[in-house]
Every structure is written in C-alpha cells, then in structure tokens.
Amino acid sequence: MDLGAGLRKALARITGAAIVDEKAVAELVKELQRVLISNDVNVKLVFELSKRIQDKALKEKPAGGIGAREHVVKVVYDELTALMGEKHEPKLGKQKILLLGLFGSGKTTSTAKLAKFYRDRGLSIGLICCDTYRPAAYEQVEQLAHKTGVPFYGIKGERDVKKILKEGLEQFRDKDVIIVDSSGRDAFDEELQKELRGINEVLKPDEKFLVVSADIGQVARKQAEEFNKSVGVTGVLVTKMDGSGKGGGGSQLGCSFRSKGCFHRDRGEA
C-alpha cells in the first residue's frame, strides 16, 4: 500500500468512529505508525510525529465551530504538512538552474518539466545537456526539448562538460532561464563530484536542484548530504512518489531542506 492510501485508511479510523476518545486516538496513532514505518519513514521521526499528534489531539481544545473528529483530522494534517512541507513553486525570473542526482532518478525528465513550467509562464528557456556519461542522454534531452518546445544545446560525443557548458551559455545568453542537466551517478563517486564542482564553477547557478527518486528510501538522506557537501544543494525534487513503498524516505529530505523553502514533490505532472 502506498503512503497516500495508507494515510487515508488510517484517518478512516477517526472519521468512521462512533466516539472520538482516547482509545480511538491511540488506535489512529498506532495505524499511522504502521503506515509510515512500512513506507520507510525514519523510525525516530515517526515516533516524534505520533507523540505530537497524540498530545495535540487529546490536550488541545478544538477551535470554535469544529467537532472532535474534525479537530483530530486537522491535527494529523497539520503535523504531516509540517513534516513533508507545503506545496512550493519555483521562483520566476532570470536564473540559471543545475539539476543533479543519481542514475534513474528522473532527472532528465524533470529538466523538461521545469522547462515547461517556466515556458508556460512566459519566460524564454534554454536547455543544456551536460550528461556525458549515460548512453543516449543527448538524444533524450533533445527529444524532450523538442516535445516541450524549448531550445536545446549539446555536443554529441563530447566528454568535456566545461566546453559544452561555455558554448551553451554563449548560445543562450539572451534567455531568461537556463536549465542544465548533469550526469547521474552516486554522490560518493569522486569523478562525479569533480565534474559537478567544475559545472558549478562555470555555470554559477542560482538554483541547484537535487532530483531523488522516492523508491530509494532512507538512502536519500545520505545521498543528499553528499551532494550538498559537494556543490551546496538549494532544493530537492522527489520523483516517483505515487505507488512507491519507500516514499517516506523523502520526509527526511523535507526536514533537511524545508528551511530553505525549496522542498518539492513531483507526482508526474508535466
């Protein structure tokens, strides 16, 4: 059962309960713990969250005009929102964006989605492919750029990312938003870290979005910390949330990066 379905089922214990008392709240909290832990949310976070929910549900007085059921549901919603973060939209305006992440995280697809997001808001876009490691990366970015209707730059077969980037920046110097897709590899890979630092030096990006697939679970936090040490991550895009049994691993990224106002969850919308 995915995270969303599990949470809805847990809340049904309260919305369908004849009496909302201490026992009903305890059963709700127990079910929430089961759902969150089975979806790979960190155990320490789960118990901290469930304690806050139980304390507020039982000790706080409902706001005027709402009953006990609505009060408990609101407490759960507020606490989960605080854990995972509210919806955040990228800032508009002239900027350079670097996307980084692991193989198979959905980084290249996210590049096209971001491009469409800005294009639909009237900004001019330039996509640069600096993924020189993955086979057919050039072709994929090119196809996505064509499908999205935005200009694309890359040099097929070129391994020097600095050369690609410098030429791409020159070509797109009049664009509002420049989005760069980098190679996907493990954050502990020294070669990748060196490459990313080189891109960071030339591009001087305003935003550095780490793209993480929800299905890697709690490994996400260690990877995020390493990428952050390497180039200084400013935001996180969590992909493949729907249907993943490990989507809760992204909650730790929400805790780590929410203070910067840049934790995103991508449910697949273009």
LUMFI-597495 format. One line per field, with one value per residue (C-alpha): residue in three letters; x, y, z; residue number from 1. Coordinates in steps of 0.1 Angstrom, whole numbers, always signed. Each point is the difference from the previous one (the first is absolute). Layout:
% LUMFI-597495
code = c(ALA	...) $
X = c(X	...) $
Y = c(Y	...) $
Z = c(Z	...) $
pos = c(NUM	...) $
This chain:
% LUMFI-597495
code = c(MET	ASP	LEU	GLY	ALA	GLY	LEU	ARG	LYS	ALA	LEU	ALA	ARG	ILE	THR	GLY	ALA	ALA	ILE	VAL	ASP	GLU	LYS	ALA	VAL	ALA	GLU	LEU	VAL	LYS	GLU	LEU	GLN	ARG	VAL	LEU	ILE	SER	ASN	ASP	VAL	ASN	VAL	LYS	LEU	VAL	PHE	GLU	LEU	SER	LYS	ARG	ILE	GLN	ASP	LYS	ALA	LEU	LYS	GLU	LYS	PRO	ALA	GLY	GLY	ILE	GLY	ALA	ARG	GLU	HIS	VAL	VAL	LYS	VAL	VAL	TYR	ASP	GLU	LEU	THR	ALA	LEU	MET	GLY	GLU	LYS	HIS	GLU	PRO	LYS	LEU	GLY	LYS	GLN	LYS	ILE	LEU	LEU	LEU	GLY	LEU	PHE	GLY	SER	GLY	LYS	THR	THR	SER	THR	ALA	LYS	LEU	ALA	LYS	PHE	TYR	ARG	ASP	ARG	GLY	LEU	SER	ILE	GLY	LEU	ILE	CYS	CYS	ASP	THR	TYR	ARG	PRO	ALA	ALA	TYR	GLU	GLN	VAL	GLU	GLN	LEU	ALA	HIS	LYS	THR	GLY	VAL	PRO	PHE	TYR	GLY	ILE	LYS	GLY	GLU	ARG	ASP	VAL	LYS	LYS	ILE	LEU	LYS	GLU	GLY	LEU	GLU	GLN	PHE	ARG	ASP	LYS	ASP	VAL	ILE	ILE	VAL	ASP	SER	SER	GLY	ARG	ASP	ALA	PHE	ASP	GLU	GLU	LEU	GLN	LYS	GLU	LEU	ARG	GLY	ILE	ASN	GLU	VAL	LEU	LYS	PRO	ASP	GLU	LYS	PHE	LEU	VAL	VAL	SER	ALA	ASP	ILE	GLY	GLN	VAL	ALA	ARG	LYS	GLN	ALA	GLU	GLU	PHE	ASN	LYS	SER	VAL	GLY	VAL	THR	GLY	VAL	LEU	VAL	THR	LYS	MET	ASP	GLY	SER	GLY	LYS	GLY	GLY	GLY	GLY	SER	GLN	LEU	GLY	CYS	SER	PHE	ARG	SER	LYS	GLY	CYS	PHE	HIS	ARG	ASP	ARG	GLY	GLU	ALA) $
X = c(+0	+14	+4	-31	-24	+14	-5	-36	-7	+15	-22	-31	+4	-9	-25	-19	+3	-33	+19	+32	+17	+35	-3	-10	+29	+24	-12	+4	+36	+9	-13	+19	+32	-5	-7	+29	+26	-11	+5	+36	-4	+27	-11	+12	-20	-31	+0	+6	-28	-25	+7	-7	-32	-12	+8	-17	-30	-7	+12	-8	-35	-18	-2	-35	-25	+17	-6	+24	+3	+9	+24	+20	+0	+13	+27	+12	-1	+19	+27	+5	+2	+26	+20	-3	-2	-27	-2	+28	+2	+34	+7	-5	+25	+34	+21	+23	-10	+21	-17	+20	-7	+4	-5	-37	-12	-21	+25	-2	-38	-1	+22	-27	-28	+17	+6	-37	-9	+20	-10	-37	+6	+14	+37	+26	+18	+33	+8	+36	+9	+31	-7	+30	+0	-34	-5	-26	-3	+6	-29	-23	+5	-3	-33	-15	+11	-17	-31	-1	+7	+31	+35	+27	+38	+24	+30	-6	+31	+17	+14	+12	-30	+16	+3	-36	-11	+20	-13	-36	+1	+12	-27	-27	+13	-33	-22	-18	+5	+28	-4	+29	-3	+31	+12	-17	+22	+5	+8	+29	+16	+31	+0	-36	+8	+29	-22	-28	+24	+12	-35	-8	+31	-9	-38	-2	-36	-27	-16	+14	-28	+7	-24	-6	-22	-23	+6	+36	-15	+21	+32	-12	+12	+36	+1	-15	+26	+29	-14	-5	+36	+13	-19	-25	-35	-27	-30	-13	-24	-14	-12	-21	-19	-32	+0	+34	+2	+30	-13	+3	+38	-7	-13	+36	+8	-29	+14	+35	-9	-33	+17	+12	-36	+9	-13	-20	-20	-5	-30	+5	-18	+16) $
Y = c(+0	+34	+28	+20	-30	-11	+35	+1	-34	+11	+32	-21	-14	+34	+12	-33	-3	+2	+17	+20	-7	-8	-36	+11	+24	-27	-23	+27	+7	-37	-3	+31	-14	-32	+18	+24	-26	-24	+28	+4	+32	+2	-17	+29	+25	-23	-1	+37	+7	-25	+15	+35	-12	-19	+29	+27	-22	-7	+32	+28	+13	-1	+34	+16	-16	-33	-34	-26	-19	+31	+11	-33	+0	+36	-9	-29	+21	+29	-23	-19	+33	+12	-32	-2	+36	+20	+5	+22	+16	+9	+38	+17	+23	-2	-28	-30	-34	-31	-34	-28	-35	-37	-23	-6	+26	+18	+29	+4	-2	+25	+23	+1	+4	+30	+15	-4	+16	+31	+1	-1	+31	+20	-4	-9	-32	-17	-36	-12	-37	-6	-36	-15	-33	-17	-16	+19	+28	+26	-15	-1	+36	+10	-19	+14	+35	-4	-14	+28	+27	+15	+5	-26	-1	-29	-15	-36	-21	+28	-9	+34	+14	+34	+4	-9	+23	+30	-3	-6	+30	+22	-13	+6	+33	+17	-26	+6	-35	-23	-36	-24	-38	-16	-36	-23	-21	-8	+30	-18	-3	+22	+5	+12	+24	+15	+4	+16	+25	+9	+6	+20	+22	+8	+2	+18	-13	+19	-33	-35	-25	-36	-25	-30	-30	-9	-37	+2	+6	+12	-2	+33	+19	-12	+7	+35	+8	-10	+20	+30	-3	-1	+30	+13	-12	+28	-23	-35	-16	-34	-20	-32	+6	-17	-38	-1	-20	+20	+35	+9	+2	+34	+13	+3	+22	+22	+4	+7	+25	+16	+28	+12	+0	-24	-35	-12	-32	-10	-21	-2	+31	+15) $
Z = c(+0	-10	+25	-11	+1	+34	+15	-13	+15	+34	+1	-8	+35	+14	-26	+3	+38	+21	+28	-2	+33	+13	-13	-35	-2	+13	-28	-26	+12	-1	-35	-11	+14	-19	-33	+3	+11	-27	-25	+12	+21	+26	+32	+22	-21	+2	+38	+3	-24	+16	+35	-12	-16	+31	+23	-21	-9	+37	+18	-24	-1	-34	-17	+2	-22	-7	+17	+14	-33	-20	+27	-1	-38	+0	+25	-22	-31	+16	+14	-33	-19	+24	-5	-38	-9	-18	-38	-13	-34	-14	-2	-33	-16	-17	+15	-7	+14	+4	+4	+16	+14	-4	-30	-6	+23	-27	-2	-38	-1	+29	-21	-27	+25	+15	-34	-8	+34	-8	-37	+9	+22	-29	+6	-27	+6	-10	+8	+2	+0	+22	+5	-18	+19	-7	-34	-21	+25	-28	-20	+29	+9	-36	-4	+32	-10	-34	+16	+26	-26	+14	-15	+8	-1	+3	-18	-8	+9	+19	+34	+11	+20	+5	-38	-5	+27	-11	-36	+12	+23	-29	-23	+27	+14	-9	+18	+32	+14	-8	+13	+0	+2	+16	+1	+24	+23	+36	+22	+15	-35	+1	-38	+1	+28	-19	-31	+20	+16	-35	-12	+31	-6	-36	+2	+34	+3	+20	+9	+4	+1	+12	-17	+21	-7	+28	-4	+14	+34	+29	-21	-14	+30	-2	-37	+5	+27	-23	-30	+24	+12	-36	-15	+25	-9	+1	-6	-4	-25	+12	-29	-3	+32	-13	+5	+18	+32	+11	-6	+36	-4	-16	+34	+12	-29	+9	+34	-13	-28	+10	+18	-34	-13	-28	+6	-29	-7	-36	-6	-37	-13	-31) $
pos = c(1	2	3	4	5	6	7	8	9	10	11	12	13	14	15	16	17	18	19	20	21	22	23	24	25	26	27	28	29	30	31	32	33	34	35	36	37	38	39	40	41	42	43	44	45	46	47	48	49	50	51	52	53	54	55	56	57	58	59	60	61	62	63	64	65	66	67	68	69	70	71	72	73	74	75	76	77	78	79	80	81	82	83	84	85	86	87	88	89	90	91	92	93	94	95	96	97	98	99	100	101	102	103	104	105	106	107	108	109	110	111	112	113	114	115	116	117	118	119	120	121	122	123	124	125	126	127	128	129	130	131	132	133	134	135	136	137	138	139	140	141	142	143	144	145	146	147	148	149	150	151	152	153	154	155	156	157	158	159	160	161	162	163	164	165	166	167	168	169	170	171	172	173	174	175	176	177	178	179	180	181	182	183	184	185	186	187	188	189	190	191	192	193	194	195	196	197	198	199	200	201	202	203	204	205	206	207	208	209	210	211	212	213	214	215	216	217	218	219	220	221	222	223	224	225	226	227	228	229	230	231	232	233	234	235	236	237	238	239	240	241	242	243	244	245	246	247	248	249	250	251	252	253	254	255	256	257	258	259	260	261	262	263	264	265	266	267	268	269	270) $
